[in-house]
Amino acid sequence: MTDRSADTAQRQPVLYLSHGAPPLADDALWTQQLADWSATNPRPRDILMVSAHWENAPIAVSSTTPGTPLTYDFWGFPQKYYEVTYDTPPATDLSQRVAGALSGGGEVLHQDPNRGLDHGAYVPLVEMYPNADVPVLQLSMPTLDPQRLFALGQQLAPLREEGTLIVGSGFTTHNLRWFNPGAPSDAPAPTPSVEFDHWAEEAMAAKDVDALLDFLDKAPAAREAHPRTEHWAPLFVSLGAAHASGGIDPESVIDGFWYGLSKRSWQLN
């Protein structure tokens, strides 16, 4: 059977979103923001997720088989969060196209048939595409090096024209010492979180890709906002994918703080 979805696929934006933790599902404001966001964009042919929660070299993709259990990569939460399911259609076609996109740069794509989507992928997607009717594939980060991830995004850029929504999923600030579930979710954020968020907003609005990639030396409170950089790293893939196909043209879609962490998220058109 011929796959005719590519014939009618619409060019997709690139996203970088702050994905939250499993309790995001209980946040009426944030879940509505995510739902509204997806509703404003053309329906994707499929979705390629790069989550902060999967680092693997050599580069790999998740299972393409429906029914593969989700990866519940978190601890100490109520049982209901371990009972969430998100069974999407087969992603075999997307896996093949990702492999093709990366082959030009000499990358050999591996597949982990037992790897289901982790919470950096499915938690926001449950809100954005609740019917689970769009194929989803997760791609590992083979490094945290900004330039290499930017180059990876550049290789993936042609997938946008084929209707693939590329999503970098992290957190604009991510210091879990600030996370206090005993306080209100909208309690005032720590000063370093606010400072980094403000810098990120301005750097993105200025389309200053060099500064964003060199954030550890350019951003205020960078090492406090990101004691480890894996939650900022998916942005580099998104930047590369956008930059390679016409420029980043950023729009800050979601902002504000959640338990002290910046949930700022961008669309790169």
Secondary structure by P-SEA (a helix, b strand, c coil): ccccccccccbbbbbbbbcccccccccaaaaaaaaaaaaacccccbbbbbcccccccccccccccccccccccccccccccccbbbbbccaaaaaaaaaaaaccccbbbbbccccccccccaaaaaaacccccbbbbbbbcccccaaaaaaaaaaaccccccbbbbbbccccccccccccccccccccccaaaaaaaaaaaaaaaacaaaaaaacccccccccccccccccaaaaaaaaaaaaacccccccccbbbbccccccbbbbcc
